[in-house]
Amino acid sequence: MMKGGNGVKKVRIAFFAFLFLLPFTSLLHVSAESMIGSVYHVPIKETVEKGLYQFLERAISEAEENGAEVIIFEIDTPGGEVQSAGEIGNLLARTDIKTVAFINNEALSAGAFISLHMDEIYMVPNSTIGSAAIITQDGNAADKKAQSYWLKAMESAAISSNRDPIYAKAMADESIDLPELGAEKGKLLTLTANDAIKVGYAEGIVQNLDELLIKLGYSKEDVVKVEETLAEKIARFITNPIVVPILLSIGSLGLILELYSPGFGIPGFMGIFSLLLFFYGHFIAGLAGWESIILFVIGIILIGAEFVLPGGIAGLLGLGSIFLSIVLAGDSVVQMMIYLFVAITVAIIAMIIMMKVFKKKLTIFNKIVLKDSTSTEKGYISNKSRLDLIGLTGIAMTDLRPSGTIIINDERIDAVSEGEFIPGGSEIKVIKAEGSRIVVRKVQK
């Protein structure tokens, strides 16, 4: 662990400078007043997650404020979260501006669902749309209830844009047989650009964005390209279903290590930094409210108080407050509890591995692991040994039922019989000495 010195000071200064500047990154985008044009070009790329919704909401709002006539959404995504896709679909349905999907490679799963909410769809050659099965995060098929919901959602998306819903359903239901399009039973439908034109799921095939603009009656000069801000990029990355448990695992491990080590060092910084990133991304994405932030701050204060208050209660309350704030920061309580369970499990396993494998190399574990032993060789004696009494005889001062008091060489000693009753005044003999436990037997005459 780092203690004192210029290195720690620099780390702390950089850490707190980042915390101070982080909220302002959400303001780093071009003002809407300077983005006036007839066509807005908005990218929808990579995984569909919570952070994407906030970006698209801002882009559509700017287009509406500046009187745009068309919004072209350039789509290249393998899919993503169903709930996020549903919210984006509702967002597209609410705008009065003409929306155009420009599929520049693939629009699969959630990407297909979003594309079907557009007024028009154009595709480049060799691009695809479809394959919209709903799966869980571990790659398994979702339960029947979720599948039924998604199938209806795909059907409704197609109907809302005046497209034949049978093809949208075939994208999500492998039991639908469309052999002429390569979707035999047991296979999900994925349409090529030519197939999409044939079934009315695309208005045309274009080579690039410039050709699409010409088809729509516009030129490059009419286009305003909306880019993601740094804050939105961070939010999209952090709200990714793969990144969330990683951040929570690092945060949990860092805080657990810090609770068991004196001072405040690198594990604590890493833990708090990971959790701050988690909350920042979810706050920008509109998921974490102020109640989550307040609970998190209270948790940090309580963990800080643990370093000056004895007993460990403050630290446990702090961890509880932080865990509750994380659960409330997500869109789904159940999902966040699963993330937390995974994170805590990973943190505990990692801590055990580090203690077993690296404890000799990492000085932090010298603070955590008790290496001293209370052995007899080091002078520690839990009870005085009376092995010297074995074989000696004496008198039972009291009845032994089976415990009582005996006298040997004028010394009063607590003793027990082997289980038999020995009346007071009887002659006894010590047959065993186990620490402070002296076992006697009546001498037979």
One Martini backbone bead per residue (centre of mass of N, CA, C, O) as a GRO file, in nm:
protein
  445
    1MET     BB    1   0.098   0.034   0.020
    2MET     BB    2   0.057   0.367   0.001
    3LYS     BB    3   0.271   0.599   0.189
    4GLY     BB    4   0.306   0.879   0.130
    5GLY     BB    5   0.446   1.101  -0.056
    6ASN     BB    6   0.437   1.207  -0.386
    7GLY     BB    7   0.276   0.977  -0.516
    8VAL     BB    8   0.017   1.004  -0.347
    9LYS     BB    9  -0.040   1.301  -0.403
   10LYS     BB   10  -0.076   1.275  -0.710
   11VAL     BB   11  -0.307   1.077  -0.704
   12ARG     BB   12  -0.503   1.252  -0.540
   13ILE     BB   13  -0.510   1.496  -0.725
   14ALA     BB   14  -0.609   1.347  -0.980
   15PHE     BB   15  -0.863   1.226  -0.858
   16PHE     BB   16  -1.007   1.496  -0.767
   17ALA     BB   17  -0.994   1.632  -1.043
   18PHE     BB   18  -1.175   1.432  -1.185
   19LEU     BB   19  -1.424   1.467  -1.003
   20PHE     BB   20  -1.459   1.770  -1.074
   21LEU     BB   21  -1.472   1.738  -1.404
   22LEU     BB   22  -1.678   1.516  -1.483
   23PRO     BB   23  -1.960   1.674  -1.495
   24PHE     BB   24  -1.860   1.867  -1.745
   25THR     BB   25  -1.859   1.661  -1.989
   26SER     BB   26  -2.173   1.692  -2.059
   27LEU     BB   27  -2.109   1.989  -2.207
   28LEU     BB   28  -1.931   1.866  -2.461
   29HIS     BB   29  -2.112   2.029  -2.693
   30VAL     BB   30  -2.270   2.152  -2.946
   31SER     BB   31  -2.464   2.391  -3.007
   32ALA     BB   32  -2.780   2.402  -3.144
   33GLU     BB   33  -2.760   2.682  -3.295
   34SER     BB   34  -2.502   2.560  -3.482
   35MET     BB   35  -2.716   2.313  -3.598
   36ILE     BB   36  -2.820   2.395  -3.900
   37GLY     BB   37  -3.044   2.176  -4.087
   38SER     BB   38  -3.221   1.945  -4.285
   39VAL     BB   39  -3.003   1.720  -4.202
   40TYR     BB   40  -2.964   1.449  -3.978
   41HIS     BB   41  -2.674   1.274  -3.855
   42VAL     BB   42  -2.705   0.949  -3.684
   43PRO     BB   43  -2.544   0.725  -3.489
   44ILE     BB   44  -2.583   0.349  -3.467
   45LYS     BB   45  -2.354   0.187  -3.263
   46GLU     BB   46  -2.313  -0.094  -3.147
   47THR     BB   47  -2.440  -0.138  -2.852
   48VAL     BB   48  -2.752  -0.157  -2.707
   49GLU     BB   49  -2.811   0.091  -2.455
   50LYS     BB   50  -2.885   0.327  -2.226
   51GLY     BB   51  -2.694   0.553  -2.341
   52LEU     BB   52  -2.822   0.578  -2.627
   53TYR     BB   53  -3.086   0.719  -2.558
   54GLN     BB   54  -2.971   0.995  -2.470
   55PHE     BB   55  -2.842   1.064  -2.740
   56LEU     BB   56  -3.101   1.046  -2.919
   57GLU     BB   57  -3.264   1.253  -2.765
   58ARG     BB   58  -3.078   1.491  -2.825
   59ALA     BB   59  -3.075   1.476  -3.134
   60ILE     BB   60  -3.383   1.510  -3.176
   61SER     BB   61  -3.413   1.779  -3.025
   62GLU     BB   62  -3.225   1.942  -3.211
   63ALA     BB   63  -3.380   1.890  -3.472
   64GLU     BB   64  -3.647   2.022  -3.377
   65GLU     BB   65  -3.535   2.305  -3.296
   66ASN     BB   66  -3.404   2.335  -3.615
   67GLY     BB   67  -3.602   2.222  -3.841
   68ALA     BB   68  -3.582   1.948  -3.943
   69GLU     BB   69  -3.667   1.705  -4.201
   70VAL     BB   70  -3.429   1.489  -4.148
   71ILE     BB   71  -3.331   1.164  -4.009
   72ILE     BB   72  -3.024   0.993  -4.020
   73PHE     BB   73  -2.967   0.653  -3.932
   74GLU     BB   74  -2.668   0.500  -3.875
   75ILE     BB   75  -2.649   0.142  -3.897
   76ASP     BB   76  -2.429  -0.069  -3.668
   77THR     BB   77  -2.560  -0.357  -3.509
   78PRO     BB   78  -2.595  -0.655  -3.299
   79GLY     BB   79  -2.738  -0.518  -3.053
   80GLY     BB   80  -2.925  -0.569  -2.730
   81GLU     BB   81  -3.132  -0.427  -2.527
   82VAL     BB   82  -3.467  -0.447  -2.508
   83GLN     BB   83  -3.549  -0.201  -2.336
   84SER     BB   84  -3.386   0.008  -2.493
   85ALA     BB   85  -3.522  -0.043  -2.766
   86GLY     BB   86  -3.808   0.034  -2.675
   87GLU     BB   87  -3.743   0.330  -2.600
   88ILE     BB   88  -3.641   0.410  -2.882
   89GLY     BB   89  -3.900   0.346  -3.035
   90ASN     BB   90  -4.072   0.559  -2.884
   91LEU     BB   91  -3.899   0.801  -2.964
   92LEU     BB   92  -3.949   0.777  -3.273
   93ALA     BB   93  -4.266   0.793  -3.259
   94ARG     BB   94  -4.277   1.103  -3.143
   95THR     BB   95  -4.169   1.212  -3.396
   96ASP     BB   96  -4.226   1.429  -3.690
   97ILE     BB   97  -3.980   1.347  -3.819
   98LYS     BB   98  -3.819   1.213  -4.062
   99THR     BB   99  -3.713   0.869  -4.078
  100VAL     BB  100  -3.386   0.710  -4.151
  101ALA     BB  101  -3.247   0.403  -4.236
  102PHE     BB  102  -2.886   0.336  -4.249
  103ILE     BB  103  -2.756   0.033  -4.344
  104ASN     BB  104  -2.399  -0.015  -4.260
  105ASN     BB  105  -2.431  -0.365  -4.253
  106GLU     BB  106  -2.595  -0.404  -3.951
  107ALA     BB  107  -2.939  -0.508  -3.817
  108LEU     BB  108  -2.963  -0.660  -3.525
  109SER     BB  109  -3.214  -0.721  -3.341
  110ALA     BB  110  -3.239  -0.427  -3.197
  111GLY     BB  111  -3.167  -0.299  -3.473
  112ALA     BB  112  -3.420  -0.399  -3.623
  113PHE     BB  113  -3.630  -0.273  -3.439
  114ILE     BB  114  -3.543   0.020  -3.487
  115SER     BB  115  -3.569   0.024  -3.798
  116LEU     BB  116  -3.887  -0.038  -3.798
  117HIS     BB  117  -3.943   0.272  -3.685
  118MET     BB  118  -3.893   0.374  -3.956
  119ASP     BB  119  -3.999   0.520  -4.248
  120GLU     BB  120  -3.713   0.441  -4.375
  121ILE     BB  121  -3.508   0.199  -4.572
  122TYR     BB  122  -3.153   0.170  -4.617
  123MET     BB  123  -2.903  -0.020  -4.806
  124VAL     BB  124  -2.623  -0.179  -4.839
  125PRO     BB  125  -2.440  -0.387  -4.979
  126ASN     BB  126  -2.434  -0.678  -4.777
  127SER     BB  127  -2.647  -0.623  -4.590
  128THR     BB  128  -2.836  -0.664  -4.272
  129ILE     BB  129  -3.160  -0.794  -4.137
  130GLY     BB  130  -3.225  -0.935  -3.807
  131SER     BB  131  -3.192  -1.168  -3.585
  132ALA     BB  132  -3.424  -1.139  -3.306
  133ALA     BB  133  -3.340  -1.288  -3.063
  134ILE     BB  134  -3.400  -1.357  -2.724
  135ILE     BB  135  -3.150  -1.317  -2.470
  136THR     BB  136  -2.948  -1.373  -2.232
  137GLN     BB  137  -2.643  -1.288  -2.086
  138ASP     BB  138  -2.550  -1.611  -2.106
  139GLY     BB  139  -2.690  -1.706  -2.404
  140ASN     BB  140  -2.975  -1.780  -2.344
  141ALA     BB  141  -3.287  -1.840  -2.363
  142ALA     BB  142  -3.560  -1.698  -2.302
  143ASP     BB  143  -3.842  -1.685  -2.174
  144LYS     BB  144  -4.166  -1.705  -2.281
  145LYS     BB  145  -4.254  -1.425  -2.192
  146ALA     BB  146  -4.028  -1.264  -2.335
  147GLN     BB  147  -4.077  -1.378  -2.619
  148SER     BB  148  -4.368  -1.278  -2.650
  149TYR     BB  149  -4.307  -0.978  -2.622
  150TRP     BB  150  -4.102  -0.955  -2.859
  151LEU     BB  151  -4.286  -1.053  -3.086
  152LYS     BB  152  -4.493  -0.823  -3.055
  153ALA     BB  153  -4.292  -0.590  -3.094
  154MET     BB  154  -4.207  -0.662  -3.383
  155GLU     BB  155  -4.488  -0.652  -3.506
  156SER     BB  156  -4.553  -0.354  -3.429
  157ALA     BB  157  -4.317  -0.222  -3.581
  158ALA     BB  158  -4.411  -0.305  -3.864
  159ILE     BB  159  -4.697  -0.181  -3.857
  160SER     BB  160  -4.609   0.121  -3.800
  161SER     BB  161  -4.451   0.100  -4.108
  162ASN     BB  162  -4.613  -0.070  -4.319
  163ARG     BB  163  -4.532  -0.377  -4.262
  164ASP     BB  164  -4.494  -0.702  -4.285
  165PRO     BB  165  -4.505  -0.899  -3.992
  166ILE     BB  166  -4.397  -1.185  -4.069
  167TYR     BB  167  -4.090  -1.104  -4.087
  168ALA     BB  168  -4.052  -1.003  -3.800
  169LYS     BB  169  -4.134  -1.270  -3.666
  170ALA     BB  170  -3.910  -1.444  -3.809
  171MET     BB  171  -3.674  -1.296  -3.657
  172ALA     BB  172  -3.794  -1.418  -3.359
  173ASP     BB  173  -3.918  -1.695  -3.500
  174GLU     BB  174  -3.813  -2.025  -3.579
  175SER     BB  175  -4.108  -2.153  -3.660
  176ILE     BB  176  -4.105  -1.991  -3.911
  177ASP     BB  177  -4.176  -2.057  -4.260
  178LEU     BB  178  -3.919  -1.920  -4.510
  179PRO     BB  179  -3.749  -2.064  -4.756
  180GLU     BB  180  -3.718  -1.832  -4.977
  181LEU     BB  181  -3.534  -1.671  -4.730
  182GLY     BB  182  -3.381  -1.890  -4.537
  183ALA     BB  183  -3.638  -1.955  -4.316
  184GLU     BB  184  -3.641  -2.217  -4.173
  185LYS     BB  185  -3.707  -2.428  -3.953
  186GLY     BB  186  -3.484  -2.321  -3.692
  187LYS     BB  187  -3.463  -2.029  -3.831
  188LEU     BB  188  -3.375  -1.713  -3.856
  189LEU     BB  189  -3.443  -1.414  -3.999
  190THR     BB  190  -3.227  -1.284  -4.266
  191LEU     BB  191  -3.185  -0.993  -4.451
  192THR     BB  192  -3.105  -0.881  -4.732
  193ALA     BB  193  -3.118  -0.624  -4.938
  194ASN     BB  194  -3.281  -0.773  -5.159
  195ASP     BB  195  -3.492  -0.901  -4.972
  196ALA     BB  196  -3.598  -0.634  -4.848
  197ILE     BB  197  -3.711  -0.528  -5.115
  198LYS     BB  198  -3.903  -0.765  -5.185
  199VAL     BB  199  -4.071  -0.731  -4.886
  200GLY     BB  200  -4.067  -0.413  -4.801
  201TYR     BB  201  -3.802  -0.336  -4.593
  202ALA     BB  202  -3.694  -0.157  -4.839
  203GLU     BB  203  -3.637   0.129  -5.055
  204GLY     BB  204  -3.313   0.078  -5.089
  205ILE     BB  205  -2.992   0.084  -5.262
  206VAL     BB  206  -2.675   0.199  -5.139
  207GLN     BB  207  -2.337   0.288  -5.121
  208ASN     BB  208  -2.392   0.565  -4.963
  209LEU     BB  209  -2.465   0.863  -4.820
  210ASP     BB  210  -2.458   1.038  -5.078
  211GLU     BB  211  -2.668   0.870  -5.234
  212LEU     BB  212  -2.895   0.908  -5.029
  213LEU     BB  213  -2.919   1.213  -5.048
  214ILE     BB  214  -3.002   1.218  -5.343
  215LYS     BB  215  -3.262   1.046  -5.313
  216LEU     BB  216  -3.381   1.270  -5.097
  217GLY     BB  217  -3.284   1.571  -5.205
  218TYR     BB  218  -2.980   1.616  -5.110
  219SER     BB  219  -2.687   1.751  -4.955
  220LYS     BB  220  -2.405   1.802  -4.775
  221GLU     BB  221  -2.489   2.101  -4.687
  222ASP     BB  222  -2.755   1.982  -4.520
  223VAL     BB  223  -2.563   1.850  -4.307
  224VAL     BB  224  -2.584   1.727  -3.965
  225LYS     BB  225  -2.353   1.603  -3.741
  226VAL     BB  226  -2.402   1.388  -3.470
  227GLU     BB  227  -2.218   1.364  -3.178
  228GLU     BB  228  -2.076   1.221  -2.926
  229THR     BB  229  -2.004   1.277  -2.624
  230LEU     BB  230  -1.801   1.204  -2.374
  231ALA     BB  231  -2.026   1.136  -2.174
  232GLU     BB  232  -2.183   0.941  -2.366
  233LYS     BB  233  -1.954   0.740  -2.408
  234ILE     BB  234  -1.920   0.664  -2.115
  235ALA     BB  235  -2.212   0.574  -2.065
  236ARG     BB  236  -2.219   0.347  -2.277
  237PHE     BB  237  -1.985   0.183  -2.160
  238ILE     BB  238  -2.088   0.152  -1.858
  239THR     BB  239  -2.388   0.029  -1.945
  240ASN     BB  240  -2.269  -0.221  -2.018
  241PRO     BB  241  -2.332  -0.549  -1.928
  242ILE     BB  242  -2.019  -0.615  -1.900
  243VAL     BB  243  -1.906  -0.366  -1.734
  244VAL     BB  244  -2.066  -0.349  -1.472
  245PRO     BB  245  -1.951  -0.603  -1.312
  246ILE     BB  246  -1.657  -0.509  -1.326
  247LEU     BB  247  -1.683  -0.249  -1.163
  248LEU     BB  248  -1.811  -0.384  -0.910
  249SER     BB  249  -1.576  -0.574  -0.850
  250ILE     BB  250  -1.359  -0.361  -0.805
  251GLY     BB  251  -1.511  -0.205  -0.588
  252SER     BB  252  -1.544  -0.437  -0.383
  253LEU     BB  253  -1.246  -0.517  -0.351
  254GLY     BB  254  -1.136  -0.241  -0.261
  255LEU     BB  255  -1.316  -0.206  -0.003
  256ILE     BB  256  -1.243  -0.468   0.141
  257LEU     BB  257  -0.938  -0.415   0.162
  258GLU     BB  258  -0.963  -0.141   0.314
  259LEU     BB  259  -1.104  -0.248   0.575
  260TYR     BB  260  -0.830  -0.449   0.631
  261SER     BB  261  -0.665  -0.176   0.618
  262PRO     BB  262  -0.467   0.069   0.685
  263GLY     BB  263  -0.577   0.345   0.590
  264PHE     BB  264  -0.542   0.503   0.250
  265GLY     BB  265  -0.530   0.353  -0.070
  266ILE     BB  266  -0.538   0.200  -0.367
  267PRO     BB  267  -0.792   0.023  -0.320
  268GLY     BB  268  -0.979   0.262  -0.247
  269PHE     BB  269  -0.948   0.421  -0.509
  270MET     BB  270  -1.044   0.199  -0.701
  271GLY     BB  271  -1.321   0.153  -0.576
  272ILE     BB  272  -1.434   0.444  -0.595
  273PHE     BB  273  -1.378   0.493  -0.895
  274SER     BB  274  -1.558   0.265  -1.006
  275LEU     BB  275  -1.823   0.368  -0.873
  276LEU     BB  276  -1.822   0.648  -1.001
  277LEU     BB  277  -1.844   0.550  -1.289
  278PHE     BB  278  -2.107   0.405  -1.256
  279PHE     BB  279  -2.276   0.655  -1.167
  280TYR     BB  280  -2.213   0.841  -1.399
  281GLY     BB  281  -2.327   0.669  -1.630
  282HIS     BB  282  -2.620   0.639  -1.500
  283PHE     BB  283  -2.678   0.942  -1.481
  284ILE     BB  284  -2.649   1.017  -1.782
  285ALA     BB  285  -2.862   0.781  -1.864
  286GLY     BB  286  -3.107   0.820  -1.640
  287LEU     BB  287  -3.099   0.606  -1.387
  288ALA     BB  288  -2.965   0.777  -1.171
  289GLY     BB  289  -3.046   0.927  -0.887
  290TRP     BB  290  -3.009   1.122  -0.609
  291GLU     BB  291  -3.055   0.894  -0.404
  292SER     BB  292  -2.808   0.728  -0.491
  293ILE     BB  293  -2.592   0.941  -0.443
  294ILE     BB  294  -2.647   0.988  -0.142
  295LEU     BB  295  -2.599   0.696  -0.049
  296PHE     BB  296  -2.309   0.682  -0.149
  297VAL     BB  297  -2.192   0.912   0.021
  298ILE     BB  298  -2.267   0.791   0.294
  299GLY     BB  299  -2.098   0.536   0.258
  300ILE     BB  300  -1.822   0.678   0.236
  301ILE     BB  301  -1.832   0.818   0.512
  302LEU     BB  302  -1.854   0.557   0.681
  303ILE     BB  303  -1.589   0.433   0.582
  304GLY     BB  304  -1.416   0.669   0.683
  305ALA     BB  305  -1.505   0.630   0.988
  306GLU     BB  306  -1.366   0.349   1.032
  307PHE     BB  307  -1.071   0.479   1.085
  308VAL     BB  308  -1.184   0.611   1.385
  309LEU     BB  309  -1.382   0.375   1.446
  310PRO     BB  310  -1.478   0.127   1.636
  311GLY     BB  311  -1.612  -0.220   1.542
  312GLY     BB  312  -1.726  -0.195   1.216
  313ILE     BB  313  -2.011  -0.062   1.175
  314ALA     BB  314  -1.959   0.168   0.974
  315GLY     BB  315  -1.857  -0.010   0.741
  316LEU     BB  316  -2.113  -0.185   0.706
  317LEU     BB  317  -2.308   0.051   0.657
  318GLY     BB  318  -2.158   0.159   0.411
  319LEU     BB  319  -2.189  -0.092   0.232
  320GLY     BB  320  -2.497  -0.099   0.242
  321SER     BB  321  -2.542   0.181   0.113
  322ILE     BB  322  -2.396   0.119  -0.153
  323PHE     BB  323  -2.563  -0.126  -0.244
  324LEU     BB  324  -2.833   0.026  -0.251
  325SER     BB  325  -2.749   0.241  -0.459
  326ILE     BB  326  -2.698   0.037  -0.689
  327VAL     BB  327  -2.981  -0.083  -0.709
  328LEU     BB  328  -3.119   0.206  -0.768
  329ALA     BB  329  -2.945   0.274  -1.038
  330GLY     BB  330  -3.108   0.083  -1.187
  331ASP     BB  331  -3.366  -0.041  -1.396
  332SER     BB  332  -3.319  -0.320  -1.235
  333VAL     BB  333  -3.322  -0.481  -0.942
  334VAL     BB  334  -3.258  -0.771  -1.023
  335GLN     BB  335  -3.015  -0.712  -1.204
  336MET     BB  336  -2.844  -0.565  -0.984
  337MET     BB  337  -2.832  -0.806  -0.788
  338ILE     BB  338  -2.678  -0.986  -0.981
  339TYR     BB  339  -2.435  -0.806  -1.017
  340LEU     BB  340  -2.359  -0.802  -0.716
  341PHE     BB  341  -2.321  -1.102  -0.676
  342VAL     BB  342  -2.096  -1.130  -0.881
  343ALA     BB  343  -1.903  -0.918  -0.760
  344ILE     BB  344  -1.868  -1.042  -0.476
  345THR     BB  345  -1.771  -1.318  -0.568
  346VAL     BB  346  -1.523  -1.219  -0.723
  347ALA     BB  347  -1.391  -1.067  -0.486
  348ILE     BB  348  -1.355  -1.310  -0.297
  349ILE     BB  349  -1.192  -1.489  -0.487
  350ALA     BB  350  -0.965  -1.285  -0.539
  351MET     BB  351  -0.878  -1.259  -0.243
  352ILE     BB  352  -0.802  -1.553  -0.196
  353ILE     BB  353  -0.591  -1.576  -0.420
  354MET     BB  354  -0.408  -1.345  -0.321
  355MET     BB  355  -0.352  -1.471  -0.038
  356LYS     BB  356  -0.229  -1.742  -0.148
  357VAL     BB  357  -0.023  -1.634  -0.383
  358PHE     BB  358   0.059  -1.303  -0.300
  359LYS     BB  359   0.133  -1.248   0.009
  360LYS     BB  360   0.455  -1.224  -0.027
  361LYS     BB  361   0.437  -0.971  -0.242
  362LEU     BB  362   0.198  -0.832  -0.088
  363THR     BB  363   0.186  -0.603   0.169
  364ILE     BB  364  -0.120  -0.583   0.238
  365PHE     BB  365  -0.136  -0.880   0.370
  366ASN     BB  366   0.017  -0.804   0.632
  367LYS     BB  367  -0.253  -0.656   0.744
  368ILE     BB  368  -0.461  -0.905   0.721
  369VAL     BB  369  -0.271  -1.135   0.804
  370LEU     BB  370  -0.221  -1.358   1.063
  371LYS     BB  371   0.113  -1.477   1.148
  372ASP     BB  372   0.093  -1.519   1.431
  373SER     BB  373   0.165  -1.755   1.699
  374THR     BB  374   0.045  -1.939   1.998
  375SER     BB  375   0.303  -2.094   2.098
  376THR     BB  376   0.498  -2.266   2.317
  377GLU     BB  377   0.777  -2.181   2.195
  378LYS     BB  378   0.682  -1.858   2.244
  379GLY     BB  379   0.533  -1.868   2.549
  380TYR     BB  380   0.248  -1.985   2.511
  381ILE     BB  381  -0.017  -2.041   2.766
  382SER     BB  382  -0.336  -2.140   2.825
  383ASN     BB  383  -0.252  -2.375   3.038
  384LYS     BB  384  -0.152  -2.530   3.308
  385SER     BB  385   0.050  -2.793   3.341
  386ARG     BB  386  -0.011  -3.135   3.529
  387LEU     BB  387   0.188  -3.383   3.479
  388ASP     BB  388   0.314  -3.415   3.777
  389LEU     BB  389   0.048  -3.572   3.899
  390ILE     BB  390   0.098  -3.830   3.775
  391GLY     BB  391   0.062  -4.098   4.018
  392LEU     BB  392  -0.050  -3.952   4.242
  393THR     BB  393  -0.159  -3.924   4.577
  394GLY     BB  394  -0.473  -3.878   4.770
  395ILE     BB  395  -0.751  -3.680   4.886
  396ALA     BB  396  -1.089  -3.653   4.912
  397MET     BB  397  -1.241  -3.369   5.020
  398THR     BB  398  -1.478  -3.438   4.830
  399ASP     BB  399  -1.716  -3.521   4.655
  400LEU     BB  400  -1.732  -3.713   4.345
  401ARG     BB  401  -2.001  -3.615   4.078
  402PRO     BB  402  -1.731  -3.623   3.948
  403SER     BB  403  -1.675  -3.356   4.085
  404GLY     BB  404  -1.404  -3.188   4.277
  405THR     BB  405  -1.190  -3.211   4.568
  406ILE     BB  406  -0.839  -3.231   4.623
  407ILE     BB  407  -0.543  -3.367   4.801
  408ILE     BB  408  -0.191  -3.281   4.732
  409ASN     BB  409   0.047  -3.190   4.916
  410ASP     BB  410  -0.146  -2.956   5.038
  411GLU     BB  411  -0.314  -2.935   4.760
  412ARG     BB  412  -0.571  -2.782   4.603
  413ILE     BB  413  -0.777  -2.970   4.365
  414ASP     BB  414  -0.939  -2.991   4.075
  415ALA     BB  415  -1.157  -3.274   3.998
  416VAL     BB  416  -1.216  -3.594   3.826
  417SER     BB  417  -1.370  -3.865   3.754
  418GLU     BB  418  -1.445  -4.142   3.544
  419GLY     BB  419  -1.771  -4.143   3.674
  420GLU     BB  420  -1.754  -4.212   3.951
  421PHE     BB  421  -1.824  -4.235   4.281
  422ILE     BB  422  -1.648  -4.031   4.533
  423PRO     BB  423  -1.596  -4.016   4.849
  424GLY     BB  424  -1.512  -3.846   5.099
  425GLY     BB  425  -1.177  -3.951   5.208
  426SER     BB  426  -1.070  -4.088   4.977
  427GLU     BB  427  -0.842  -4.257   4.800
  428ILE     BB  428  -0.638  -4.121   4.539
  429LYS     BB  429  -0.551  -4.124   4.174
  430VAL     BB  430  -0.364  -3.997   3.922
  431ILE     BB  431  -0.423  -4.067   3.556
  432LYS     BB  432  -0.480  -3.765   3.442
  433ALA     BB  433  -0.357  -3.470   3.234
  434GLU     BB  434  -0.557  -3.197   3.077
  435GLY     BB  435  -0.437  -2.948   3.174
  436SER     BB  436  -0.693  -2.859   3.401
  437ARG     BB  437  -0.762  -3.167   3.379
  438ILE     BB  438  -0.825  -3.390   3.648
  439VAL     BB  439  -0.787  -3.744   3.675
  440VAL     BB  440  -0.942  -3.986   3.890
  441ARG     BB  441  -0.892  -4.272   4.121
  442LYS     BB  442  -0.983  -4.512   4.322
  443VAL     BB  443  -0.833  -4.672   4.577
  444GLN     BB  444  -0.778  -5.006   4.613
  445LYS     BB  445  -0.773  -5.229   4.915
   0.00000   0.00000   0.00000
